[in-house]
Amino acid sequence: MIGAIIGAIILGAIIGVLARLILPGKQNLSMLMTIGIGILSSFIASLIVSLIGYHNNDGIAWIPLIVGVIVACIAITIYGNMQGKKQLAR
């Protein structure tokens, strides 16, 4: 139980940081918010890939990780726009 929570926090941090690196411009997010968005994005990505029918047999589950980063990019952009700050550099 504790291992799953710690794993979700670490994976959420990785997904959130990767999404912030991919997005252009500066995102004014705290590290706690980055981890929270990453955890939520990881959960949503897991639901999406399971609905599609993806099942990982061995190794690292790359597809859910990639989908998680894409969902996190969208979530960070939405969060930034809700805060009244433009996220995309033009």
Beta strands, then each sheet from edge to edge (+ up, - down):
end
